[in-house]
Structures are given as C-alpha cells and as structure tokens.
Amino acid sequence: MQKKLIALAVAGLAALPAFAQSNVTIYGLVDMGYKWTGDNIDDRVANRSGIDSGMSAGSRIGFKGTEDLGNGLKAGFVLEQGILTDTGASSQGGRTFGRQSYVSLSGGFGTVALGRQYPAGYLLTATVDPFGSGTAGQYNSVYLTEYRWDNSVTYVSPTWSGFSVAASFTMNANYANESAGNRGAGDVGDIRAWSIVPQYSNGPFFVGLNLEEMRAKSTGAFDGERIRVYDLAGTYDFGVAKLAASYGLRRASAADFSPDTAAVDGKDTKQWFVGVTVPVSTAGTVRASYVHRKTEVAAGGADAKASQWALGYEHALSKRTSLYAVYADINNNRAARESTLFSSIGDAIAGGTVNGDGYQSGANLGVIHRF
C-alpha cells in the first residue's frame, strides 16, 4: 500500500511540469533616513524635518519569476508593491502593486510585456541621471517626464552589435482602464501614448534617443490635443569619472496636460541636465548634477525657468547596504513661482514637481538595504 501511495505521489508531481521548470524570487529594498526641506515657494511656510521613507529609492517588496517553456521561449512576471516604511502604509496611491505589475514573454525575438510599467523614455533618462531618479538630487524635480503607464505593452529587442530598441504603447496611461469608446470624461480623458527609444552601447559609451507622443481622447478641453517629447541622453565612463548629459524638448499643441508633470500652465519646454559620478574609494562615490528647464507659459508672458544643482555621497557598507548624504537647491524665476510651473524638491516616491510641496532646498541622510 505504501509503495502504491509513493507511486501516485511521483505520478502527481510528473503531471505538474510547470512547477519544476519555473522559479519565483522575492526581492525588495528598505530605504529610511532624515529629510530636511526649506526655502518654500510660500514664504509663510517654515522648513520641515522628518524621518522619511524612500528618499534614495522607493521602499518596496516584489515578486518575480520565470518559466522555461522550451524552444528558447520563457514566460515571466513582476508584481511590485511600494511601501512607506515610516508608517507601514503602501505607496503609489494605495495600489497593491502600484510600482509595477506585468507579465512577459521572451525569446530570440526579444521581450514583450503587458501591464503597468515604466515607459521606455523614462528608463532612458532615469538611467543616465547620476542620482538614478532618487534623493533630493534627482533630475526629475526639474526635468519634466512621465513615470509609469497603465495598460501598456512594452517591447525590448535583442542587441545587435551594441544597438537595441525599446518601445512602449498604451491606450490609456492615465491611471485607469480604457474608457467606453476610448474617450474618457473630463478635460483629458484617456491618454493614448507611445515611446520609442533606439539606443547604442559600446564599452564606456552609451547614448539613446526618446521619441514620444501623448494624445488626449476626452469629452473636455484637451480632446485631440497632443504632446510630443524628444530626449537625447548619454553617458561616457572614463574610469576616474562617468559623465552624463540629457537634452529634451516637449512640444504641446495646447498645454502640457500630462498628469505626471503637473505643468498644465505650460506649453513648450526646453530642458537639459549634466552630471558626473566619481568613485573616490572602493566603497565611496561622489555624485553631482545641474538641471535647467525653460517652459513657455500657455497664457502668455515671460517664460517660466527653474534650475537645480545637487551634490551627494554614497558609501557602500556591503553589496546590499549603503549610506547616503545629498543636498540640492532649486531656483525658480518669478514666472515659475506665480504658476504651477515651479519646481520643488522631490524624492524617489514623489515625482519631482508633482509632490515636492513647494520646498526649493533639501537634504537627505539615510540608509538603503536591498534584499
């Protein structure tokens, strides 16, 4: 009898080949530290001090896995939840897996993924930024960009002699499912968007070009209006220092209605940043950057201008744990301060101008642990 039960158990396991060929990984990071912000746009507001989460990188827990389907084809998934470590609450507006959630197929053709993802254009500029789109020094406190797209399809090609292409498309990037008739209510409604990034990497040299368009499909003011984005970004690693730069143009037919930028008072934008990463020891790295943006005010008048300089240091205690210290300062001209086009100190979980609370200078001192 016992032998029969063992045989049945073995037969049952043989009937589940997917489990034998797949693997699931739990990963994440915890980022906590001290944050000071000051010099508010509103001179009635004093500075702020706090013990905050996600300053260098948003604290998170994630699940990812792959399954070998044979003949070079693999299935995969990522489910990633943002966490506010200081309170234990979830980030990304309370979404369970608001950071990323997608399923993918990959093979000799490349990778195709469907779900909530970073658009290809954001991955280009965030990778080039010396601060990696994190801490008070992040480029996107000033530089306008999109962060995550819902309902998106992403394609990443194989690499041919250093060349590759990444592309993203969505029928509605605006934090919701596609509406009935693909024409949502309100001023913006559904946002149909695409981003294509051809890029080239060869040894110490990397360069990429983001070509992007967003079109509003709505019953309101921006129906049929569009935003076109062009970003050229790259790095060169000399060994003793890694230089980075990006130049971007945003062309809006009416106004910059993107919910990620909160720049609806603006129309066309020119923006750029330069930066450097310098290893100063086997464990220590210095980072610095300067970012500038000029945006045409849609209602007319002087252009809104904002600039930021940032300086930081990171010290690795191990491969998974680091200490960091960063200071950044933003200067907004009068046209920026008197509109929604001002820039303020953000962090890794609050996208720059969207949630900077009006503070124009800030410092971070924290610890990040990855697992």
C-alpha distance (Angstrom), angle and dihedral (degrees) to the residues before:
residue distance angle dihedral
M1 . . .
Q2 3.80 . .
K3 3.82 90.6 .
K4 3.82 89.8 52.3
L5 3.82 91.5 52.2
I6 3.80 91.4 49.6
A7 3.81 90.2 49.7
L8 3.80 90.8 50.6
A9 3.82 91.3 49.3
V10 3.80 91.6 51.1
A11 3.80 90.3 47.8
G12 3.81 89.8 50.8
L13 3.80 92.2 52.7
A14 3.79 90.4 48.5
A15 3.81 88.6 55.9
L16 3.82 90.2 60.4
P17 3.81 104.4 61.5
A18 3.82 93.0 152.0
F19 3.79 91.1 69.8
A20 3.78 92.3 50.1
Q21 3.81 92.5 51.2
S22 3.81 99.7 42.6
N23 3.78 135.7 73.1
V24 3.79 134.8 -164.5
T25 3.81 125.8 -156.1
I26 3.81 127.9 -162.4
Y27 3.80 111.1 -150.2
G28 3.78 140.8 157.5
L29 3.77 147.2 125.2
V30 3.78 139.2 -113.7
D31 3.81 118.3 -145.5
M32 3.80 122.4 -177.3
G33 3.77 136.6 156.4
Y34 3.78 151.0 117.4
K35 3.81 119.5 -55.2
W36 3.80 126.9 -168.9
T37 3.81 123.4 -176.0
G38 3.79 129.5 178.5
D39 3.83 147.0 152.1
N40 3.79 94.5 70.7
I41 3.81 122.8 -160.3
D42 3.82 85.0 -124.5
D43 3.82 104.6 63.5
R44 3.82 89.6 -155.5
V45 3.82 89.9 67.9
A46 3.81 117.8 86.6
N47 3.79 124.9 -149.1
R48 3.79 122.2 -76.8
S49 3.81 131.5 -133.5
G50 3.77 123.6 -170.8
I51 3.79 148.3 151.0
D52 3.80 99.8 -116.0
S53 3.78 141.0 -179.6
G54 3.79 128.8 -129.8
M55 3.80 102.0 17.6
S56 3.80 97.7 139.9
A57 3.80 95.6 25.9
G58 3.77 129.8 -7.1
S59 3.81 111.2 -93.8
R60 3.81 109.2 -116.1
I61 3.77 149.8 156.7
G62 3.78 120.5 -142.7
F63 3.77 143.6 -178.5
K64 3.78 122.5 -151.2
G65 3.75 134.1 168.6
T66 3.77 146.4 166.4
E67 3.79 135.1 -151.1
D68 3.79 123.5 -158.0
L69 3.82 105.7 -133.3
G70 3.80 94.3 -178.7
N71 3.79 132.8 -113.2
G72 3.83 90.0 65.0
L73 3.83 93.7 -59.3
K74 3.82 121.3 127.9
A75 3.79 133.6 -177.9
G76 3.80 121.1 -150.3
F77 3.78 144.4 171.0
V78 3.81 141.6 -165.6
L79 3.82 126.4 -159.6
E80 3.82 112.4 178.5
Q81 3.79 127.0 178.2
G82 3.79 124.4 -163.3
I83 3.81 116.7 -135.4
L84 3.81 131.5 -162.4
T85 3.79 96.7 -143.8
D86 3.82 93.7 -168.8
T87 3.82 91.7 62.8
G88 3.80 105.0 15.5
A89 3.81 91.5 -121.1
S90 3.80 124.5 130.1
S91 3.82 120.0 -104.5
Q92 3.83 130.8 -145.0
G93 3.80 93.1 69.4
G94 3.78 94.9 -54.1
R95 3.83 95.4 -59.1
T96 3.79 112.2 152.7
F97 3.80 94.3 -135.7
G98 3.80 98.3 12.7
R99 3.79 97.7 145.0
Q100 3.80 96.7 60.4
S101 3.80 136.9 -21.2
Y102 3.78 120.9 168.9
V103 3.79 146.7 129.8
S104 3.81 123.5 -137.7
L105 3.80 146.3 -168.9
S106 3.79 121.1 -153.9
G107 3.78 137.1 -178.8
G108 3.77 141.7 123.8
F109 3.81 88.7 -40.0
G110 3.81 92.3 60.3
T111 3.81 127.6 -110.4
V112 3.81 130.9 -45.9
A113 3.82 118.0 -168.5
L114 3.82 131.8 -177.8
G115 3.80 127.6 -161.2
R116 3.82 139.9 44.7
Q117 3.80 107.2 -14.9
Y118 3.79 146.2 148.9
P119 3.82 110.4 -89.0
A120 3.79 116.3 -117.0
G121 3.82 93.2 -112.9
Y122 3.80 94.1 56.3
L123 3.81 92.2 48.9
L124 3.81 88.9 54.8
T125 3.82 98.1 53.3
A126 3.82 95.7 34.8
T127 3.81 90.2 53.7
V128 3.82 91.9 50.3
D129 3.84 94.2 47.8
P130 3.85 109.0 99.1
F131 3.83 89.1 -137.3
G132 3.82 92.4 49.4
S133 3.82 92.7 -127.6
G134 3.81 89.9 -60.9
T135 3.84 141.4 109.4
A136 3.79 125.7 20.8
G137 3.81 86.9 -58.6
Q138 3.80 96.4 64.1
Y139 3.79 114.9 133.9
N140 3.81 93.8 -133.3
S141 3.78 94.7 69.0
V142 3.83 82.0 81.8
Y143 3.81 106.7 9.4
L144 3.83 110.8 79.9
T145 3.79 115.0 -129.6
E146 3.80 144.1 144.0
Y147 3.83 119.4 -106.8
R148 3.81 115.1 -168.8
W149 3.79 133.3 1.5
D150 3.78 124.9 -151.4
N151 3.81 121.9 -145.0
S152 3.80 90.5 20.6
V153 3.78 135.0 157.8
T154 3.81 115.3 -152.3
Y155 3.79 128.6 -169.5
V156 3.81 125.5 -167.4
S157 3.80 116.3 -174.0
P158 3.78 128.8 -146.0
T159 3.81 115.8 -97.0
W160 3.81 118.1 -99.6
S161 3.84 112.8 -166.2
G162 3.80 90.3 -35.5
F163 3.83 96.3 -42.0
S164 3.81 122.9 113.4
V165 3.80 139.5 155.7
A166 3.80 131.6 -140.2
A167 3.81 121.8 -170.7
S168 3.82 136.4 179.0
F169 3.81 132.0 -168.0
T170 3.80 134.2 178.9
M171 3.79 136.4 174.0
N172 3.81 89.4 -149.4
A173 3.79 122.5 14.2
N174 3.79 93.3 171.5
Y175 3.82 101.7 101.6
A176 3.82 96.5 -89.6
N177 3.77 143.8 76.9
E178 3.78 119.6 -86.4
S179 3.80 109.6 -79.2
A180 3.79 128.3 -125.1
G181 3.79 106.5 -72.5
N182 3.83 89.0 6.2
R183 3.81 88.9 -92.5
G184 3.77 111.7 109.8
A185 3.78 127.9 -158.5
G186 3.80 122.7 -100.4
D187 3.79 134.7 34.9
V188 3.80 96.4 -48.0
G189 3.80 108.0 17.7
D190 3.79 115.7 167.4
I191 3.81 115.2 6.3
R192 3.79 112.9 -147.7
A193 3.80 107.4 -160.0
W194 3.78 143.0 171.0
S195 3.79 135.6 -178.2
I196 3.81 127.8 -169.0
V197 3.82 121.2 -170.2
P198 3.80 120.3 -174.6
Q199 3.81 109.2 -172.2
Y200 3.78 141.3 177.9
S201 3.80 130.4 -154.0
N202 3.80 126.5 -175.7
G203 3.80 120.1 164.0
P204 3.80 108.8 -61.1
F205 3.83 93.3 -3.2
F206 3.80 127.4 87.9
V207 3.82 130.9 167.3
G208 3.80 134.5 167.1
L209 3.80 138.7 177.2
N210 3.82 123.4 -146.9
L211 3.82 117.5 -153.5
E212 3.80 109.7 -176.8
E213 3.80 140.0 166.6
M214 3.80 132.8 -174.3
R215 3.81 121.9 -170.8
A216 3.81 125.3 -171.1
K217 3.80 116.7 -133.5
S218 3.77 104.9 -170.2
T219 3.79 149.8 127.1
G220 3.82 90.6 -118.6
A221 3.79 146.1 65.7
F222 3.81 99.3 -52.1
D223 3.81 98.7 45.5
G224 3.80 107.7 148.0
E225 3.81 93.6 0.8
R226 3.79 118.2 133.2
I227 3.80 144.1 -159.7
R228 3.79 120.8 -149.5
V229 3.81 120.0 -161.3
Y230 3.80 130.9 -163.8
D231 3.83 121.6 -176.6
L232 3.79 126.4 174.4
A233 3.81 111.5 -170.4
G234 3.77 136.9 165.8
T235 3.79 149.6 150.9
Y236 3.80 138.0 -144.6
D237 3.79 120.8 -160.7
F238 3.82 113.3 -151.3
G239 3.81 91.4 177.1
V240 3.80 94.2 -120.1
A241 3.82 89.1 55.9
K242 3.80 138.3 5.4
L243 3.81 115.2 -141.3
A244 3.80 122.4 -154.4
A245 3.81 134.5 -173.7
S246 3.78 140.4 168.6
Y247 3.81 133.7 -176.0
G248 3.78 121.3 -167.3
L249 3.80 141.4 -176.1
R250 3.81 126.9 -166.2
R251 3.81 117.2 -167.9
A252 3.82 116.0 -168.5
S253 3.80 120.8 -171.7
A254 3.84 90.2 -149.9
A255 3.83 112.3 -8.4
D256 3.80 138.7 -27.3
F257 3.80 97.2 -90.0
S258 3.83 95.7 168.7
P259 3.83 108.0 132.4
D260 3.83 89.4 -145.6
T261 3.81 94.4 62.3
A262 3.83 102.1 41.3
A263 3.83 85.1 -150.5
V264 3.81 99.7 127.5
D265 3.84 90.6 135.4
G266 3.81 88.3 63.8
K267 3.77 136.4 74.7
D268 3.83 121.2 -177.1
T269 3.82 120.5 17.1
K270 3.79 136.2 -164.9
Q271 3.80 115.7 -166.7
W272 3.78 140.8 163.7
F273 3.76 144.4 166.3
V274 3.78 138.8 -163.6
G275 3.77 126.9 -164.1
V276 3.77 147.6 165.2
T277 3.81 136.3 -147.5
V278 3.82 116.3 -158.9
P279 3.81 124.9 -174.6
V280 3.81 106.2 -144.8
S281 3.82 97.7 177.8
T282 3.78 139.5 -4.4
A283 3.81 88.3 -81.4
G284 3.82 105.4 24.0
T285 3.82 131.1 79.8
V286 3.81 130.1 -179.0
R287 3.81 119.4 -153.9
A288 3.80 130.1 -170.4
S289 3.80 135.9 171.0
Y290 3.79 144.9 170.4
V291 3.82 121.7 -152.4
H292 3.83 128.7 -172.6
R293 3.79 133.5 -176.8
K294 3.81 134.1 -178.6
T295 3.81 118.2 -170.8
E296 3.79 128.0 -174.5
V297 3.81 110.4 -125.9
A298 3.82 107.8 -123.3
A299 3.81 92.9 -143.5
G300 3.82 91.6 52.2
G301 3.78 134.2 -109.4
A302 3.80 131.0 93.0
D303 3.80 119.7 -7.9
A304 3.80 117.7 -100.3
K305 3.81 111.0 -118.3
A306 3.79 131.5 -171.1
S307 3.79 132.8 172.8
Q308 3.80 135.1 -179.2
W309 3.78 136.1 -167.0
A310 3.78 122.4 -166.3
L311 3.80 138.2 -175.4
G312 3.79 126.6 -171.7
Y313 3.78 146.0 165.4
E314 3.81 129.6 -152.3
H315 3.80 124.9 -167.6
A316 3.80 119.9 -166.3
L317 3.80 113.9 -142.1
S318 3.81 89.1 -179.0
K319 3.80 138.8 -21.2
R320 3.80 89.3 -77.0
T321 3.82 105.9 31.8
S322 3.81 129.0 60.6
L323 3.79 140.4 168.5
Y324 3.82 119.6 -141.5
A325 3.79 139.8 -172.3
V326 3.84 123.3 -171.6
Y327 3.80 137.2 172.2
A328 3.83 125.4 -170.4
D329 3.79 135.1 176.2
I330 3.83 128.9 -164.7
N331 3.79 128.9 -159.9
N332 3.83 119.1 -159.8
N333 3.79 122.3 -173.2
R334 3.80 121.8 -134.5
A335 3.82 95.1 -93.3
A336 3.79 90.4 54.4
R337 3.80 94.6 46.3
E338 3.82 92.0 50.7
S339 3.82 93.9 53.3
T340 3.81 139.3 40.8
L341 3.81 87.8 -91.5
F342 3.80 97.1 87.4
S343 3.81 118.7 115.7
S344 3.80 124.2 -134.5
I345 3.78 138.9 -179.1
G346 3.79 111.1 -76.4
D347 3.78 133.1 171.7
A348 3.78 140.0 -144.8
I349 3.82 94.9 -73.2
A350 3.82 98.3 37.3
G351 3.77 112.7 60.9
G352 3.76 105.9 -127.7
T353 3.78 112.5 -103.2
V354 3.80 92.6 21.0
N355 3.81 98.9 65.2
G356 3.79 108.1 9.8
D357 3.84 92.5 115.4
G358 3.81 91.9 -137.2
Y359 3.81 98.5 -72.3
Q360 3.81 113.7 142.8
S361 3.80 99.7 -167.1
G362 3.76 132.6 39.4
A363 3.79 147.7 164.6
N364 3.81 132.0 -153.2
L365 3.80 128.9 -162.8
G366 3.78 115.0 175.7
V367 3.78 154.5 124.6
I368 3.80 128.7 -111.8
H369 3.81 124.9 -162.8
R370 3.81 123.0 -172.3
F371 3.78 125.4 -160.7
